[in-house]
Amino acid sequence: MCMCTERYKGFQILTTTVQRRARNRRGHKGRIPTPVFINKSVSADSFTPKNPSTRDPIILEGAELEAMRLVDLEGLSQEEAGNRMGVSRGTVWRLLQEARRKTTTALSEGRQINIRSEG
């Protein structure tokens, strides 16, 4: 008998299985993503042009929209935006690049933008 069972004799040891979150935020396996703090919720969940294209709508993540709002609208640096969102400056840079690419694509091709809120 090992020492650990001697120490916990008479106690019921519960084994729990921890359900892991999906580790594929961007479609790849890897470490569990850091949660992103979004300070302001969006009042709309989609934007549709007057004459929408028949192509699939663009999905804009809530974190991408928050990064764009902080940097482009409020004028914060990427470092300050990262501190507010609880992520690194590099993550803010990546979120900005994706958000700007998606927004530009939607505007130039006349596609609908759907905003996917986290959680």
TAQUI-V179289 format. One line per field, one symbol per residue. burial: + if it has 9 or more other C-alpha atoms within 8 Angstrom, else -. A space follows every 10 residues. Layout:
# TAQUI-V179289
burial=???
This chain:
# TAQUI-V179289
burial=---------- ---------- --+------- -------+-- ---------- -+----++++ ++++++++++ +----+-++- +++-+++++- +++-++-+++ -++-++---+ ++++++---
